Amino acid sequence: MIQQDLLKLTSYLRNKFGNQDINLKLSKSDADMAEVYIASEFIGTIYRDEDEGEISYDFNMSIIDIDLE
């Protein structure tokens, strides 16, 4: 993932969820992954996938049951 991907994804997520506090940071351990934050709280990951010339992004957010109480 490159910086240009982060800018596009950040803009998309901010518009989609109506939240300007969403930020993405490149992963230090995986070149195809970015970490997603709302303000300073880590909320999930986004993976870049390229298959047969087509690029897609997979957003993964885990929610533990105690957060729902």
N, C-alpha and C positions, 0 to 999 in steps of 0.2 A: 504494500500500500504506500502511496506517495502523498506528499503534502496536498497536492491538488485534489486527491480523493477525499481527504479530510475536510477540506473547505466545502466541497459540494455536499458531502454527507451531513456536515454540521448545519449548513443552510437548510437542507431538506428536513432534517429532524426538528430543527427549531420552528420551521413553518408548519410542519405536520402536527406537532404537539403543542404549538402556541407557547413555547417556553424558550426564552432567550438565554437561559442559564445552562442550556445543554452545550457541553464541550466534548471534543474527542482528542485523544492523545495516542500517538503511535506506540505500539507495544515494543518493549525492548527485547522481548523473547521470541516474537513471531512476526516476520516481515509482512504477513497477510492479515494482521489483526490490529484493531484499534480498540482502546478502552473508552467507554462512554460514561460521562459524569453529568450530574445535575449539580451545579455549583461545585463543591468539592467532594460530593458523595458519589462513589463508584456505583453504577447501576447495571452495567453489562458490557458486552463485547460485540464488535462487528467484525465479521470475517469477509475478505474479498475472495471471490471464486471466479475463475476464468475457465470456461469450457467451450471448446470449439469456437473460440474467438468472441464469445459472448461473456460479458462481465455482470456479475450479480453480487449483492451484499446480503449477508445473513446476520440479523441482529438477535442476540441471545441475552435474555434477562431472566435470572432465577429469582423466584420469590419464595421465601421460607414462611412456613405457616405462622410463626410467632409475629411476623410483621403484619399479618392480617387481623390481629386481635385489637 
